[in-house]
Amino acid sequence: MATFPNSNSAFPSAGVDRRAAFITRTYTHVVGGILGFILIELGLFESGLAGQIASFMLGFNWFLILGAFMLVGWLATRTAQTSSSLGMQYFSYGAYVVAEALIFVPLLYIADRKAPGAIDSATLITALGAGGLMVVAHRTRKDFSFLRAILMWGGVVAILAMIGGAVFGFQLGTWFSVAMIGFAGAAVLYDTSNIIQHYPEDRYVSAAMQLFASIALMFWYVLRFVMGNRN
């Protein structure tokens, strides 16, 4: 799950052209992350490694895998936000994209086998949903920093629900997916607002990673929702 930067941090005044260049760089890096994710998945599926990875991960303790993924995500995000080295920021972003691609393999593998067309539908819905929210943030220019507290509490509740489901054996069904899609949408809105108004202009890699993470989260739960409604 994505972590969120401190929206209270002061953003130094800068010319419109400089801010526009920062926003353009950020979105270019978001697109780069998405393309990297797609290329990794294509490579894994075309080579046949996806099936092996999916079998291993599905037969392993999922919470250990999820915990390792969250640790990698936290370390990558922290490094990208704090490191003064642009190379380290890129390395962190790349590591996070690879981690996302691996964690998605089992879900994509099942969708490809049992719900034909679900991946294409989820991709379109995610693109339209995330794109629409980003347009709203740009058109309104509203500061959505107030969403930070909601997202933090929502993230804690979601983690507790997943742990509860694993411990007590209840299923997190359609309504949980719907709630998480809403959560991811709020994260996209919050991240876009931060990119427009708050992120320091030398942190376009970190900003891109935040938005990429939120879009990936939305895609995960949109795909789960589409798969659930095709079974």
N, C-alpha and C positions, 0 to 999 in steps of 0.2 A: 504494500500500500504506500502511496506517495506521502512524503512529508512536505510541509509547507513552510516557506520562508517567513520571516517576521515582517509582516506588512507595515509595522510601525517604524521600521528603519527609514531614516531620512534619505530621500533621493535628491541629490544636488541639482540645482536648476541648470538646464541646458537648452540649447537652441532646438527648435522644432526639427531641423534637419538632422541633428545628431540623434535625437530620440527616434525619429523615423528610421534612421539607419540601424539603430539598435534593434528595433522591432522587426525590421526586415531580416537582419542576421538571425535573430531568434527563431523566426518562423522557417527560415531556410534550414536551420539545424534541426528543427522539429521534423520537417519533411525528410531530411537526411537520416534521422533516427528511424522513422517509419520505413523508409526504403531499405535501410540496413536490416531491420527486423524481417521484412518480407523476403529479402535475399537469403537470410539465414534459414528461414523456414523452408523456402524452396529448395535450398541445398540439402537440408536434412531429409525432406520428403523424397526428393529425387534420388538421393543416394541410398535410401532405405534405412538410414539411421533413425528416422523418426519412430518407426515401429519398435526398435530396440530400446530407445530412450523412454517411450511411452510405457512399454512393458515393465521396465525397471522402476520407473517412478510410480506407476499404479500398484506395483507389488511391494513398495516400500512404505514406511510410515510417512504419510502425507504431511503431517504437522512438522516433522523434522525437515522435510524438504521446504515447506513454506517458511519455517523459521530461518533456514539458511538463506533463502531468497530475500527475506525481509532484512536480514543482517547485511547481505551484499548491497541491497538497495539503500539502506541507511548509510553505510560506509561510502558508497558511490556519491550519494547526494551530499553528504557532509563534505567530502573532498572537493566536489565541484563548487560548493558554495564558499569554501574557506581557502582553498589553495590559490596562491598567487601565480602558480605555474599554469600557463595555458595548456601545455602538454598534459599535465596531470588532470586538468578538467576534461580534456578530450578522452583521456584514458578511462576516467570514471564514467563518462557518458557511454563510451563503447562497451565497458564491462556491464553496465546496467542494461543496455540493449540486448546483449548476449544472454544475460540472466533472464530477461523477459521472454526472449525467444525460447529458451529451454523450458521455462515454467509453463508456457503455452502449448508445448508439444502434445501432452496427453489429451487436452481438451480439443485441439485441432484434429488430432488423430481419430478420436471418437466421433467428432462431427463429420469428418470426411467419410468415415465408414458407415455411420448409422443415420446421418441426417443430411443427405445430399442437397446441396444448395444453401445450407444454413450459413456456411462461412461467407458466401457472396452476399446473402441478405444482411447478415450482421455487419459486414464491412460497409455496405451502403447506408444502413441505419446509423452506424457510428459516425461515418463521415458527415452525413446530413445533420445529425444531432450536435456533434462537436463544432462543426462549422457554423451552424446557426447560433450557438451560444457565443462563439467568438465574435460573430458579427454584432450580436446584441451588446457585448462589452464595448466594442469599438464605436458603435453608433451612439450609445447612451453616454459613454465616457464616465459612467458611474463607478465610484470606488466600492468594490465588493469586499473590502477588508473585513467587514463584519462577519463574513462567512467562515473566517478562520476558526473561531470558537466552535461553531456548529460542526465543521468538518472534523475537528479534533475529537469532540464528543461522539460524533457519528462513527468515526473510525474505531474508537474504543468499544462502542456497542456492537459494531460489526464483528470485531475480533472475539468478543465474549460470546456472541451468538454462534460463531463457527466452532469455538472451543466447546460450548455447550452441546452443539449438534454432534460433535465427535465423542464426547464423554457419555452423553445420555442417549445417543442413538436416534435422535429425531432428525428429520430431513429439513433442510433449508430450501424450500420450494420456490415457486414462481414469485410469490410476493417478496421474498428476500431479494431475488434478482431484480425485481422492479425497484425496490428501495435502494439497492446498490447502484442501479443505473442513475437514479436521481442523485445519489451521493456523488457519483463520478461527474455528472453534469454540473453540480455545484462546484466541484473541484476545477473543472475546465473554466468555468466563469471566474472563479477566484484567481486562478493562475493567469488568465488573460488580462484581468484587471491589474494584477501585479506587474505584468510585462509592460502594460501601457503606462503605468503611473509610478511604480515603486522600485523596480529592479535597478541596481547600479548598471551603468552602460557597459562595464567591462565583464559582466556576468551573463552574457548571452548564452553560453553553453549550459550553465546551471539553470537558467530560465527555460531553455529548450527542454532539458531533461525533466523538469517539473511538469511541463505541459504534456510531453510525451507520455509520462507515467499516468497522468489522469486520463488521457485518451485511451491508453492501453487498458486501464481499469474499466472504462466504459465498454470497450470492445469485448472484454472477458465476459461481463454480465449480460450484454446484449446477446452474445453468442449463446450463453447458457439459457437465456429466455427463449430465443428462437428454437433451440434444440428441444427445450421442454414442451414447446407448443407444437412440435412436429412428431412427438412420440405418441 
